[in-house]
Amino acid sequence: MTITREQLINENNELQLLLAEAEKTLSAIQRGDVDAIVVSGNDGSQVYSISSAETPYRTFIEEMNEGAVTLSREGIIIYCNQSFADFVSEPIERVIGSYFKRFIAPGDRSKIEKSLADQTDNKNDVLIISLINALYLKLSVKLLPAYLHGDYCVMVATDITEIKKEEEKLLELSGSLKKKVDIIQRLRMQLIDKKIEAEAEIGKLKKANKKLVKEIAKHKLVETSLKHKLKKKKATA
C-alpha cells in the first residue's frame, strides 16, 4: 500500500503530540508532581505507584506503633509491619504467609472469619480480639479499593491490653462492691425484720403492762376495802 505525503505528515503530527505528552509526563514525574500513573492494557487500567511517592508512606507504615496487616479473604497474611509481628511475638518472616487466626485465641477466631467474609467496599469493621499470648487488640478492618486489583483487606491493630486490664479491674471492683451492697441490703432487711419483731414485742408488753396496771388497781381497791372493813371492825369491838 502506497502512503501519501499527506498521510505521512498526519502520522508525524500524531507522533509529535504523543512525544510531547510523554515528555510532559516524564517531566512531571521528575519534578515529583505525580504520585502514580495509570496504564491501559488488555486487562484494563492498572495503577503504578511512583517509588519516590510511595517511600514516605511505606516508611510511615513500617515505623508506626500500630500493627498494619494485609489479609486475603481466606485470612492469610500477605503483609504485616514490624509492630504487628511484635504483637504476636514472632519474627516477621514467620508471620507473613501464616493464617491470621493462628495468633488469635480460639474463642475469638469466628469474629475475624466473619468480618473477612462479609467485607464490602463501604464497610469498616471494628473488632476486639484476644491473642493466644494474652494480648488484646482492637482491629479496624476494611476492603482494599477495587482499582488496586486484589481481593484483599487491610487491617490496623492497636494494642489495648492495658485498657482491658483496667477494665477487668473495674469489673472485679464493681462485682466486689455489688456483693458488699447485697450484704448490706440483707443486713438492712434483717434489721428491719428485727425492728418489726421488737415493735411487736413492745406492743405485747404494753398490752401486758396495761392489763397488769388494771389488776394492780383492782387489788388496791380490794386491799383498801379490806383495810376499811378491818378498821371498822376494830372500832366496833
WOSULNOR-V615595 format. One record per backbone hydrogen bond with DSSP energy under -1.0 kcal/mol. NH is the residue of the N-H (numbers start at 0). CO is the residue of the C=O. If there is no record, write none. Layout:
# WOSULNOR-V615595
nh={NH | NH}
co={CO | CO}
This chain:
# WOSULNOR-V615595
nh={7 | 8 | 9 | 10 | 11 | 12 | 13 | 14 | 15 | 16 | 17 | 18 | 19 | 20 | 21 | 22 | 23 | 24 | 25 | 26 | 27 | 28 | 29 | 30 | 32 | 36 | 38 | 43 | 45 | 47 | 49 | 52 | 53 | 54 | 57 | 58 | 59 | 60 | 61 | 62 | 63 | 66 | 68 | 69 | 70 | 71 | 74 | 76 | 77 | 78 | 80 | 84 | 85 | 86 | 87 | 89 | 93 | 94 | 95 | 96 | 97 | 99 | 101 | 102 | 104 | 107 | 112 | 113 | 114 | 115 | 116 | 117 | 122 | 124 | 126 | 128 | 130 | 131 | 133 | 136 | 137 | 138 | 139 | 140 | 141 | 143 | 147 | 148 | 151 | 152 | 153 | 154 | 155 | 156 | 157 | 159 | 163 | 164 | 165 | 166 | 167 | 168 | 169 | 170 | 171 | 172 | 173 | 174 | 175 | 176 | 177 | 178 | 179 | 180 | 181 | 182 | 183 | 184 | 185 | 186 | 187 | 188 | 189 | 190 | 191 | 192 | 193 | 194 | 195 | 196 | 197 | 198 | 199 | 200 | 201 | 202 | 203 | 204 | 205 | 206 | 207 | 208 | 209 | 210 | 211 | 212 | 213 | 214 | 215 | 216 | 217 | 218 | 219 | 220 | 221 | 222 | 223 | 224 | 225 | 226 | 227 | 228 | 229 | 230 | 231 | 232 | 233 | 234 | 235}
co={3 | 4 | 5 | 6 | 7 | 8 | 9 | 10 | 11 | 12 | 13 | 14 | 15 | 16 | 17 | 18 | 19 | 20 | 21 | 22 | 23 | 24 | 25 | 26 | 27 | 47 | 45 | 40 | 38 | 36 | 34 | 49 | 49 | 50 | 53 | 54 | 55 | 56 | 57 | 58 | 59 | 156 | 154 | 78 | 152 | 75 | 71 | 97 | 69 | 69 | 67 | 80 | 81 | 82 | 83 | 84 | 90 | 90 | 91 | 76 | 94 | 74 | 98 | 99 | 129 | 104 | 108 | 109 | 110 | 111 | 112 | 113 | 119 | 140 | 138 | 136 | 134 | 102 | 130 | 128 | 157 | 126 | 155 | 124 | 153 | 151 | 144 | 145 | 149 | 70 | 141 | 68 | 139 | 66 | 137 | 135 | 159 | 160 | 161 | 162 | 163 | 164 | 165 | 166 | 167 | 168 | 169 | 170 | 171 | 172 | 173 | 174 | 175 | 176 | 177 | 178 | 179 | 180 | 181 | 182 | 183 | 184 | 185 | 186 | 187 | 188 | 189 | 190 | 191 | 192 | 193 | 194 | 195 | 196 | 197 | 198 | 199 | 200 | 201 | 202 | 203 | 204 | 205 | 206 | 207 | 208 | 209 | 210 | 211 | 212 | 213 | 214 | 215 | 216 | 217 | 218 | 219 | 220 | 221 | 222 | 223 | 224 | 225 | 226 | 227 | 228 | 229 | 230 | 231}
